[in-house]
Amino acid sequence: MKFFALFIYRPVATILISLAITLCGILGFRLLPVAPLPQVDFPVIMISASLPGASPETMASSVATPLERSLGRIAGSMR
């Protein structure tokens, strides 16, 4: 009970302590590092497929299309 009596009987000290805490909070908030456009690294998978001696049409029909179909089934992936 004596602890609270200190604040009741000394209103000026209570106000000064409250102001000091408020000013420290405002100063701390202003000093927080905030980036307008933070750097975000998105996960990326790069796939390379080759078939030596194949024509572009053969690559498209035999390699690229089946590969795209199988990779398109992965949940959460985007093209």
C-alpha positions as CSV (number, residue, x, y, z in Angstrom):
1,M,0.0,0.0,0.0
2,K,2.9,2.4,0.7
3,F,4.0,2.0,-3.0
4,F,0.7,3.4,-4.3
5,A,0.6,6.1,-1.6
6,L,3.8,7.5,-3.1
7,F,2.1,8.2,-6.4
8,I,-1.1,9.5,-4.8
9,Y,0.6,12.0,-2.5
10,R,3.2,13.2,-5.1
11,P,1.2,14.0,-8.2
12,V,4.0,16.1,-9.8
13,A,6.5,13.2,-9.6
14,T,3.8,10.9,-11.0
15,I,3.2,13.2,-14.0
16,L,7.0,13.6,-14.6
17,I,7.5,9.8,-14.5
18,S,4.5,9.3,-16.9
19,L,5.9,11.9,-19.3
20,A,9.4,10.4,-19.2
21,I,8.0,6.9,-20.0
22,T,5.9,8.4,-22.8
23,L,8.8,10.3,-24.3
24,C,11.0,7.2,-24.1
25,G,8.3,5.2,-25.9
26,I,8.0,7.8,-28.6
27,L,11.8,8.0,-29.1
28,G,12.1,4.3,-29.2
29,F,9.3,4.1,-31.8
30,R,10.9,6.7,-34.0
31,L,14.3,4.8,-33.8
32,L,12.8,1.5,-35.0
33,P,14.3,0.4,-38.3
34,V,11.6,0.3,-40.9
35,A,12.2,-0.1,-44.6
36,P,9.7,1.2,-47.1
37,L,10.4,-1.8,-49.4
38,P,12.0,-4.6,-47.4
39,Q,14.1,-7.1,-49.3
40,V,12.3,-10.4,-49.6
41,D,13.9,-13.4,-51.1
42,F,11.3,-15.7,-52.7
43,P,12.2,-19.3,-53.2
44,V,13.0,-20.1,-56.8
45,I,13.8,-23.4,-58.6
46,M,15.4,-23.2,-62.0
47,I,15.2,-26.3,-64.2
48,S,17.3,-26.9,-67.3
49,A,16.7,-29.8,-69.7
50,S,18.6,-30.6,-72.9
51,L,18.4,-33.3,-75.5
52,P,21.5,-33.1,-77.8
53,G,20.7,-33.3,-81.5
54,A,16.9,-32.7,-81.0
55,S,14.9,-30.2,-83.0
56,P,13.0,-27.5,-81.3
57,E,9.7,-29.3,-82.0
58,T,11.0,-32.5,-80.5
59,M,12.2,-30.7,-77.4
60,A,8.8,-29.1,-77.0
61,S,6.8,-32.3,-77.5
62,S,9.1,-34.8,-75.8
63,V,10.8,-32.8,-73.0
64,A,9.2,-29.4,-72.2
65,T,5.5,-30.4,-72.3
66,P,5.8,-33.5,-70.1
67,L,8.1,-31.6,-67.8
68,E,5.7,-28.7,-67.5
69,R,2.8,-31.1,-66.8
70,S,4.6,-32.9,-64.1
71,L,5.8,-29.8,-62.4
72,G,2.4,-28.2,-62.7
73,R,1.1,-30.8,-60.3
74,I,3.3,-29.6,-57.4
75,A,1.0,-28.0,-54.8
76,G,1.7,-24.3,-54.3
77,S,3.9,-23.8,-57.3
78,M,3.4,-21.0,-59.8
79,R,4.6,-20.9,-63.4
